[in-house]
Amino acid sequence: MAVRILGDTHALGRRLPQLAVGLALYGASMALMLRSGLGLDPWDVFHQGLQRVFGLSVGAWVTVCGALVLLLWIPLRQRPGVGTVANVLVIGAAMDLTLRLVDGPHGPVARIALMAAAVLLNGLATGLYIGARLGPGPRDGLMTALHRRTGRSLRLIRTGIEVTVLAVGFVLGGTAGVGTVVYALVIGPLVQLFLPWFTVPTAAQTSRNG
């Protein structure tokens, strides 16, 4: 599996910092959602379930699972970019760092506010790192690779993957709740809102617009 180290090198002075900020904020948003105690996104329900059964930190499981999912790209012939590798390395570390620095709030109003802020931040962070055009995350790449190889719709594949990890994570003791539902309902529209703001144009697009 050859890594496309940088691929398109246009505007790297913007794209690399944007990638780093997006991934760090993504990890922070996941930690804030966990601290709200109102439920996690499906993959983090799975990561928290693994943490409760096997130990290690939730962020460590984010990293381990990201690396294992990346290995699944090999038979699917999906090629990662530098953003894919950075996704595996940065998000879990950022999540654990934020968990060490931020305590959970007291009272339902504060918890709801933290959950809402976490979901909003997650949407913004997703727009940042995807908009940098330096490679999808391991989980998103798995989804698109399965779509390409099977011909099934992206919606069906994503739903199947996320329902599976959510169910397994819940059985293992991960926290699913109102935050899980809110995330599922609004993350798509949020990414759709933020992505045009942060998508770095290609060299060809810049030339046409210039």
N, C-alpha and C positions, 0 to 999 in steps of 0.2 A: 504494500500500500504506500505509494509515493505521496509525500506531503507537498502540496503546492505552497511553498514557503510564504510567498506573498502574493502570487498571482499578478493581477493588475497593480502596477506600482504607482498609478496616478494618485496624487494628493495624499501620500502617506503621512505627511506632516500633520494632517488633520485626522486621518483615519486611524492611525495607531493610538494616539491619545484618546480619541473617541471610543475606540474599542476598550481600552483599559478602564476608562471611567464607567462605561456602560456595564462591564462585567462586575466591577466593584460595587456599583449601585444595585445590580441585580442580586448579588450575594447579601448585601445589606437589607434589601427589601424582603428577602426570604427570612432573615433573622427577625426583622420587625414583625412579620406575620406570625412567626412562631411565638414571639413574646406576647402578642395580643391574646393568645390562648383560645382563639375562636375558630380554629381550623386552618389547615394548610392546603396548598395546591396539591394535586394528586401525587406528583413525584416526591414532594417533601413529606407527605403522609408515609410514603414508602421508605424514605430515608430515615425518618424519625422512628418508624417501626423497627428497622434494622438496628438503629442505635439502642433501642430499648431491649432488644433481644440479645445482641452480640457485643454491646459496648461501643467504644470509640465515640467521637463526636458526630453530630448530625452533619456538620461541614465535611468531616472526613468521609462519611458515606456518600455525600454529594460527589466528592472527587473520585472515590473508588467506583461508584456506579457509572460516572461519566466515562472513566477509562474502560470499563467493561463494555459499555454500549459502543464505544469507539471501536473496540475489537470486532464487533458485529458488522462494522462497515466493510471489513476485509472480504468476506464472501459476496457481499452486495456490490463490491467494486465502487464504493463511494469514496471520493478523495477528500481528505480534510485540508483546511487552510490554517494559517497561523492563528486565526480567531477560534478555530475549533480546539486546538491544543491549549490556547490561553483560557478558553472556557473551562476546560477540565481543571486547570491549575489555579485559576483565580477565584471562581465563584465560591467554592467551598471554604477557602481560606478567608475570604471577605465575610462570609456568613459567620464563621466561628469567631472572628475578631469582633464583629458587631455584637454577637451574643455575650461576649466578655465585657463589652463596654455599656450595654443597654440592659436595664432591668425591666421586668414586666410591669405594666401600669396597674393601679388599683382602681376598682370601680368600673361598672359596665360602660359608662360614657367614654372614659379614657381608652378602654380596650377597643371599643368600636371605632373610635377616631384613629387609633394606631393601626388597626386592620385596614381601614379605608386608605390611610396614607401609604401603607405598605403595598397595597394593590396598585395604587396610582403610580408609585415609584417603580414598581415592577414593570408596568407598561411603558413608562418613560425609558427605563434602562434597556428594555428589549428593543425599543426603537433605536437607541444609541448603538448597541452592539451589532444589530442586524444591519443598520444603515451604514456602518463602517465598511461593509462588503469585504470582509476578510475571512469568511467561512462560517457556516452554521454551527450551532452547538451540537454535541453528539446526539442528543435526543431528537432534535429537529432534523438532523441529517439522516437518522435512522428512518424517520417518518417519510421523508422525501424519497429515500432509496427504496423503501418498500413500495411506495406508490409507483415508482418507475419500473420496478421489477414485476409487480403483480398486476398493475393496471387498475387497482382499486382506488377509490376516491381518497383524497387527503383527509377529508372529514371523517370517513369511516376508519381509516388506519389510525388517525390520531385518537379518535374516541376509543377504539379498541385497546390501544396501548395504555391510555390514561385510566380507563376503567379497570384494566388489569392491575396496574401498579397501585391504584387507589384501594382496590379490594384486598390485595395482599398486604399492603401497608396497614390498613385498618385492622386486619386479623392479627398482625404483629404488634399492634398497640399504638399505631400512629394516630394523630389527632385530626379527625375530619369533623367539620361542623359548618356553621353558617358562612365562615370565611371561605371554605372550600367551594360552596355554592356561588358566593359573590365572585370569587376569582373566575370560576368557569363561565359565568355570564358576562363579565365585563372585560376580561383581559383581551379578547379579540378586538372589540371596538376601540379599546385604549391603544393597542399596538397600531391599528389602522389609523388612528388619530396622530400618533407621534411619529410613525415611520416616515411620512413625507417630509417632516421637519428636519430629520437627521440623516436621510439617505444622501450620501456623498455622490455627486454625479460622476459618471465616467468621463474619460478624456474626450471621447467623441461628443458627449452631451455638452461638455464645457466649450468645446470648439464651436458647436452649432449655436450655443447661446451667446458666445463672445463675439 
